[in-house]
Amino acid sequence: MANSAGNKDFTQMALDKLVAEEQKLRSQRIPTAVFVGFLAGIAVYAAATKGAILLPIILVVAVYIIGRNASKKLKQVRDEIARRTDEANG
């Protein structure tokens, strides 16, 4: 159940699997934040000590993409769960 970008198609998943996916994504928030902080720290260190510009820019872009993808995926799962519960209560 993956689309061309490699992401799961949440509209095709059962509600219990969606809830499990949401729980998994929520539990991955702290390790993702630690990794993003680590990359941001490397970017700041590289900019401060070596005066390099390219490495910090690449790392900041990577941090942005990682954070955006993680939050977008969690939002998609939550939106699909809300849509299904609204339909069921509807």
N, C-alpha and C positions, 0 to 999 in steps of 0.2 A: 504494500500500500504506500508507495512512494511516488511523488511526481518527478518531473524532470530535474528539479533542483536537489533531489535527494531527501526532501522533507516528507513527512508522513501526511497523508490526506485524512484529516481529522473528521471530515464529514462522513467517511465510510466506516469509522470505528464505532463499536458498541459503546454505550454510555459507561459501563463499568471499566472498559479499557481506557476511555477518556479520563475518568477519575484517577485511574492508576497512572496514566501519563502525566496528569497535572501534578500528582504527588511526586513523581520522579523528577519533573522539572523544578518543582519547588525545593526539593532536597539538593538539587544541583546548583542552587543560587549561591551558596557560600563558597564552594570550590571555584565557581566561575568568578566570583568577586575577588577571591584571593589571587587567581591567575591574572585577572585584569589589573589588579593592584601591583602585582609583580612586574608585569610588562610596563605599566606606567612608571614604576620606580626605576626600571632600567632606562627608560626614555629620559627621565629627569637626570639621572646620573650621567648618562652619555652626553646630554646637552651641557651639563654643568662642568664636567671635567675635561672633556675632549673638544668641546665647542662644535661638535659635529651636528649637522642639521638633518641629514638624510635618515639616519637610524631612528632618531626620535620621531620624525614625521611618519615613518613606516610603522613604528610601534603604536603611535597614537591612532593611526588609521585602523590598525589591527584591533586595538582596544575598542574603538567605536563599532566596528563590524561585529565583534564577538558579543558585546553588550546589546546591540540592536537585535541581533538574531535571537539571542536567548529571551529577551523580553517579548519579542514579536511572537515567538513560538508559544510562550506561556499565555499571551493574550489570545491567540487563536484557539487554544484549547479551552480557556475559560469562556470565550464567546460561544463556542460550540456547545459547551455544557449548559450555559445559560439559555441558548436557543432551544435545546432539547427539553430542558425543564419547563420553559415557558410553553412549549407545545404540549407537554404532558399535563400541565396545569390548566392550559388554555381554554 
